[in-house]
Amino acid sequence: MKNIAALALISSIALVSCKKETAKITKVDPKTGKTVTVEVPADSVAKVAENPAIRDSAGIVTQSFKLEKGKTYPLTTYQRDVKTMTDPQGKSMTGTSESTDEMNFTVNEIKGNIYEMTLNLVAKRNSQSAQGKTVIVDTKLPLPKEDDLKMIWNINKALTGNKLDVQMDTKGNVLSIKGFDAVYTKVSNAVGTLIKDANEKASVVASLKESFNEKVLKDQLNKNLTIIPKKGVKVGEKWSTSESADPSGKVKVTSNYVLKSLGNGTAEIAVTGGIPKKTEKKSQGPITHSLSSELVQNGAIKFDENTGWINNQNITVKTTQIETISDGKQSQSMKSVSNSSVMVNPSAK
């Protein structure tokens, strides 16, 4: 009997040791749309810090940042546009353009709730393909031989290799960005090797200052780095933002967000929305000119649960525009369809 009891005990120990540990994660059930908590194998779940940057407190998820001194965090943006134009006779022409801006942030000091960081502008790449021909301007490649590309390469090359001083608080608010004057001087000197006319040179630098300055870069970083509202949201909760799509401010792009899940070291947010289909008509005599346009976006953004930093963004944007001229008896239409991929840290898993 003792041997049987001992055997039973050994079997029990074996069963216990074979039982896998599990962990709980919160997510939205795609079938019902309800928030559920599910158990998954613990070894499939990324290790989450005891006090993560993106955390659930009493059912409310908030985002902050917990970055480490001396560490570097990537923020590479990539956009690919495939545009197809169809003329009234039904003939189509397709062109593809790509742009990559590679940059990263190195944390130099942490003073209270303020991060003092260096923004490193690493590289820029642009390419355009149409009718079997591809043109590339890449700061990691030598100066292009084509004269019309030399200016773009020189400006991009002058922009890269620079460092800007950034202050950001632990909530993700970018407080200041300094160091633009040195960049403007570098670009001005680079342009000066190709443009001798002082007015033309000044015009190029002035144009750069309009598109690349503290306010513009602050807005870009605030949009990319912090998505979850300051007040916090529940898993499965929706929220929206709206911004102007044209200089007049009449056309608005709406972005709808849903916190899909939190767990396994990642906070995932689904993105939808766009610009609802809108048609404008103008008539002059018997001729009617109409223009309809629509923008639809879909995708996801993933943040590191421990640090709060963006891991990856992949959003597809489809823009459709149809221009029609009619005299009441017959009409002709020109159609333009653009399919875009807008990514952040595209190589991240």
SULDA-V618650 format. One record per helix or strand of 3 or more residues. SS is the DSSP state (H for helix, E for strand). FROM is the first residue (numbers start at 1). TO is the last residue. If there is no record, write none. Layout:
# SULDA-V618650
ss:SS from:FROM to:TO
ss:SS from:FROM to:TO
This chain:
# SULDA-V618650
ss:H from:2 to:18
ss:E from:22 to:28
ss:E from:35 to:41
ss:H from:42 to:44
ss:E from:54 to:57
ss:E from:60 to:63
ss:E from:72 to:74
ss:E from:77 to:86
ss:E from:92 to:111
ss:E from:114 to:130
ss:E from:133 to:138
ss:H from:147 to:159
ss:E from:162 to:169
ss:E from:174 to:178
ss:H from:180 to:192
ss:H from:198 to:211
ss:H from:214 to:225
ss:E from:238 to:244
ss:E from:252 to:263
ss:E from:266 to:284
ss:E from:287 to:304
ss:E from:310 to:326
ss:E from:331 to:344
